[in-house]
Amino acid sequence: MVNKLFPLVLLVGLTGCASMEPPVPENYSGATAVIRDTVKEYSSSKSDFFSLEAIDDRKIPNSRFATRAANQGRGFIMEPVVVERKVKAEESTFEIVARTEYAAPALALTNKVYQVKGRVHFAPVKGKSYLVKGELGDTYSSVWIEDDTTHEIVDKKIEVHGSSELGFFEK
């Protein structure tokens, strides 16, 4: 039994190893804005993360992965790490994700995990700050980017009317 499960476990583990790029190249000297992820904490072992995960199809560092890295080996305790990053102040496509995360994989397998994700398209304004926000629940889930000052949504909400609960093999 163990010999049959090992390749599956290895494959699942390796799928999380996608390389990430900085959101702004090291030598970039143009105009920038800031986009910050947000987190809604429910307990020391469960939180909902609202994250920017890619810009123009380039995977970038985000709060979900930073939290996993910072809390590895802590068992059922998780302290969320919120990522804030500079982005180019130019028209781009942003992949955003709202997802329930648990401190330990065993908790995710035995509890509800909600997820909604999609793409929004806008041009961040030089010097402005934006937040990735959202909500997750049994009957409605959404994720969006909003202006940190005016709270105006920059493009659209990515919405799921009904359940956004992931199945066992999607967690």
BELUR-V973292 format. One record per pair of residues at least 24 apart in sequence whose C-alpha atoms are under 10 Angstrom apart, sorted by the first residue. I is the first residue (numbers start at 1). GAP is how many residues later the second one is. If there is no record, write none. Layout:
i=<I | I>
gap=<GAP | GAP>
This chain:
i=<16 | 18 | 18 | 19 | 19 | 19 | 19 | 20 | 20 | 20 | 20 | 20 | 20 | 20 | 21 | 21 | 21 | 21 | 21 | 21 | 22 | 22 | 22 | 22 | 22 | 22 | 22 | 22 | 23 | 23 | 23 | 23 | 23 | 23 | 23 | 23 | 23 | 23 | 23 | 23 | 24 | 24 | 24 | 24 | 24 | 24 | 25 | 25 | 28 | 29 | 30 | 30 | 30 | 30 | 30 | 31 | 31 | 31 | 31 | 31 | 31 | 31 | 31 | 31 | 32 | 32 | 32 | 32 | 32 | 32 | 32 | 32 | 32 | 32 | 32 | 32 | 33 | 33 | 33 | 33 | 33 | 33 | 33 | 33 | 33 | 33 | 33 | 33 | 33 | 33 | 34 | 34 | 34 | 34 | 34 | 34 | 34 | 34 | 34 | 34 | 34 | 34 | 34 | 34 | 34 | 35 | 35 | 35 | 35 | 35 | 35 | 35 | 35 | 35 | 35 | 35 | 35 | 35 | 35 | 35 | 36 | 36 | 36 | 36 | 36 | 36 | 36 | 36 | 36 | 36 | 36 | 36 | 36 | 36 | 37 | 37 | 37 | 37 | 37 | 37 | 37 | 37 | 37 | 37 | 37 | 37 | 37 | 37 | 37 | 37 | 38 | 38 | 38 | 38 | 38 | 38 | 38 | 38 | 38 | 38 | 38 | 39 | 39 | 39 | 39 | 39 | 39 | 39 | 39 | 39 | 39 | 39 | 40 | 40 | 40 | 40 | 40 | 40 | 41 | 41 | 41 | 41 | 41 | 43 | 43 | 43 | 43 | 43 | 44 | 44 | 44 | 44 | 44 | 44 | 44 | 45 | 45 | 45 | 45 | 45 | 45 | 45 | 45 | 45 | 45 | 45 | 46 | 46 | 46 | 46 | 46 | 46 | 46 | 46 | 46 | 46 | 46 | 46 | 46 | 46 | 47 | 47 | 47 | 47 | 47 | 47 | 47 | 47 | 48 | 48 | 48 | 48 | 48 | 48 | 48 | 48 | 48 | 48 | 48 | 48 | 49 | 49 | 49 | 49 | 49 | 49 | 49 | 49 | 49 | 49 | 49 | 49 | 49 | 49 | 49 | 50 | 50 | 50 | 50 | 50 | 50 | 50 | 50 | 50 | 50 | 50 | 50 | 50 | 50 | 50 | 50 | 50 | 50 | 50 | 51 | 51 | 51 | 51 | 51 | 51 | 51 | 51 | 51 | 51 | 51 | 51 | 51 | 51 | 51 | 51 | 52 | 52 | 52 | 52 | 52 | 52 | 52 | 52 | 52 | 52 | 52 | 52 | 52 | 52 | 52 | 53 | 53 | 53 | 53 | 53 | 54 | 54 | 54 | 54 | 54 | 54 | 55 | 55 | 55 | 55 | 55 | 55 | 55 | 55 | 55 | 55 | 56 | 56 | 56 | 56 | 56 | 56 | 56 | 57 | 57 | 57 | 57 | 57 | 58 | 58 | 58 | 59 | 60 | 60 | 61 | 64 | 64 | 64 | 64 | 64 | 67 | 67 | 68 | 68 | 68 | 68 | 71 | 71 | 72 | 72 | 73 | 73 | 74 | 74 | 75 | 75 | 75 | 75 | 76 | 76 | 76 | 76 | 76 | 76 | 77 | 77 | 77 | 78 | 78 | 78 | 79 | 84 | 84 | 84 | 85 | 86 | 86 | 87 | 87 | 87 | 87 | 87 | 88 | 88 | 88 | 88 | 89 | 89 | 89 | 89 | 89 | 89 | 89 | 90 | 90 | 90 | 90 | 90 | 91 | 91 | 91 | 91 | 91 | 92 | 92 | 92 | 92 | 92 | 93 | 93 | 93 | 93 | 93 | 94 | 94 | 94 | 94 | 94 | 94 | 95 | 95 | 95 | 95 | 96 | 96 | 96 | 96 | 96 | 96 | 96 | 96 | 97 | 97 | 97 | 97 | 97 | 97 | 97 | 98 | 98 | 98 | 98 | 98 | 98 | 98 | 98 | 98 | 98 | 99 | 99 | 99 | 99 | 99 | 99 | 99 | 99 | 99 | 100 | 100 | 100 | 100 | 100 | 101 | 105 | 108 | 108 | 109 | 109 | 109 | 109 | 109 | 110 | 111 | 111 | 111 | 112 | 112 | 112 | 112 | 112 | 112 | 112 | 112 | 113 | 113 | 113 | 113 | 113 | 113 | 113 | 113 | 114 | 114 | 114 | 114 | 114 | 114 | 114 | 114 | 115 | 115 | 115 | 115 | 115 | 115 | 115 | 115 | 115 | 115 | 116 | 116 | 116 | 116 | 116 | 116 | 116 | 116 | 116 | 116 | 116 | 117 | 117 | 117 | 117 | 117 | 117 | 117 | 117 | 118 | 118 | 118 | 118 | 118 | 118 | 119 | 119 | 119 | 119 | 119 | 119 | 120 | 120 | 120 | 120 | 120 | 120 | 120 | 121 | 121 | 121 | 121 | 122 | 122 | 122 | 123 | 123 | 124 | 130 | 133 | 134 | 134 | 135 | 136 | 136 | 136 | 136 | 137 | 137 | 137 | 137 | 137 | 138 | 138 | 138 | 138 | 139 | 139 | 139 | 140 | 141>
gap=<49 | 41 | 42 | 39 | 40 | 41 | 42 | 33 | 34 | 38 | 39 | 40 | 41 | 42 | 33 | 34 | 37 | 38 | 39 | 40 | 33 | 36 | 37 | 38 | 39 | 63 | 64 | 65 | 30 | 31 | 32 | 33 | 35 | 36 | 37 | 38 | 62 | 63 | 64 | 65 | 31 | 36 | 61 | 62 | 63 | 64 | 62 | 63 | 60 | 59 | 57 | 58 | 59 | 60 | 96 | 55 | 56 | 57 | 58 | 59 | 93 | 94 | 95 | 96 | 53 | 54 | 55 | 56 | 57 | 58 | 92 | 93 | 94 | 95 | 96 | 97 | 52 | 53 | 54 | 55 | 56 | 57 | 90 | 91 | 92 | 93 | 94 | 95 | 96 | 97 | 50 | 51 | 52 | 53 | 54 | 55 | 90 | 91 | 92 | 93 | 94 | 95 | 96 | 97 | 114 | 48 | 49 | 50 | 51 | 52 | 89 | 93 | 94 | 95 | 96 | 97 | 110 | 111 | 112 | 113 | 26 | 27 | 46 | 47 | 48 | 49 | 50 | 93 | 94 | 95 | 96 | 97 | 109 | 112 | 25 | 26 | 27 | 44 | 45 | 46 | 47 | 48 | 59 | 60 | 61 | 93 | 94 | 95 | 96 | 108 | 25 | 42 | 43 | 44 | 45 | 46 | 60 | 93 | 94 | 95 | 96 | 24 | 25 | 41 | 42 | 43 | 59 | 60 | 61 | 93 | 94 | 95 | 40 | 60 | 93 | 94 | 95 | 96 | 37 | 38 | 39 | 59 | 60 | 34 | 35 | 36 | 59 | 60 | 32 | 33 | 34 | 35 | 36 | 58 | 59 | 30 | 31 | 32 | 33 | 34 | 35 | 56 | 57 | 58 | 59 | 62 | 30 | 31 | 32 | 33 | 34 | 54 | 55 | 56 | 57 | 58 | 61 | 62 | 65 | 67 | 31 | 32 | 33 | 52 | 53 | 54 | 55 | 56 | 32 | 50 | 51 | 52 | 53 | 54 | 65 | 66 | 67 | 86 | 87 | 88 | 31 | 32 | 33 | 48 | 49 | 50 | 51 | 52 | 66 | 83 | 84 | 85 | 86 | 87 | 94 | 32 | 46 | 47 | 48 | 49 | 50 | 65 | 66 | 67 | 81 | 82 | 83 | 84 | 85 | 86 | 92 | 93 | 94 | 95 | 31 | 32 | 33 | 44 | 45 | 46 | 47 | 48 | 66 | 80 | 81 | 82 | 83 | 92 | 93 | 94 | 31 | 32 | 33 | 42 | 43 | 44 | 45 | 46 | 65 | 67 | 79 | 80 | 81 | 92 | 93 | 41 | 42 | 43 | 44 | 64 | 39 | 40 | 41 | 42 | 43 | 65 | 32 | 33 | 37 | 38 | 39 | 40 | 41 | 64 | 65 | 66 | 35 | 36 | 37 | 38 | 39 | 63 | 65 | 35 | 36 | 37 | 38 | 62 | 35 | 36 | 37 | 36 | 25 | 35 | 24 | 33 | 34 | 35 | 36 | 37 | 34 | 36 | 33 | 34 | 35 | 36 | 32 | 33 | 31 | 32 | 30 | 31 | 29 | 30 | 28 | 29 | 30 | 31 | 26 | 27 | 28 | 29 | 30 | 31 | 25 | 26 | 27 | 24 | 25 | 26 | 24 | 45 | 46 | 47 | 44 | 41 | 43 | 36 | 37 | 38 | 39 | 42 | 35 | 36 | 37 | 38 | 33 | 34 | 35 | 36 | 37 | 38 | 39 | 32 | 33 | 34 | 35 | 36 | 30 | 31 | 32 | 33 | 34 | 28 | 29 | 30 | 31 | 32 | 26 | 27 | 28 | 29 | 30 | 24 | 25 | 26 | 27 | 28 | 51 | 24 | 25 | 26 | 49 | 24 | 36 | 37 | 38 | 47 | 48 | 49 | 62 | 35 | 36 | 37 | 45 | 46 | 47 | 61 | 34 | 35 | 36 | 37 | 38 | 43 | 44 | 45 | 46 | 60 | 35 | 36 | 37 | 42 | 43 | 44 | 65 | 66 | 67 | 36 | 37 | 65 | 66 | 71 | 70 | 66 | 60 | 63 | 58 | 59 | 60 | 61 | 62 | 58 | 54 | 57 | 60 | 25 | 26 | 52 | 53 | 54 | 55 | 56 | 59 | 24 | 51 | 52 | 53 | 54 | 55 | 57 | 58 | 24 | 27 | 49 | 50 | 51 | 52 | 53 | 57 | 26 | 27 | 28 | 45 | 48 | 49 | 50 | 51 | 55 | 56 | 24 | 25 | 26 | 27 | 42 | 43 | 44 | 47 | 48 | 49 | 50 | 24 | 25 | 26 | 27 | 40 | 41 | 42 | 43 | 24 | 25 | 26 | 39 | 40 | 41 | 24 | 25 | 36 | 37 | 38 | 39 | 24 | 25 | 34 | 35 | 36 | 37 | 38 | 24 | 33 | 34 | 35 | 32 | 33 | 34 | 31 | 32 | 30 | 24 | 24 | 24 | 25 | 24 | 24 | 27 | 28 | 29 | 24 | 25 | 26 | 27 | 28 | 24 | 25 | 26 | 27 | 24 | 25 | 26 | 24 | 24>
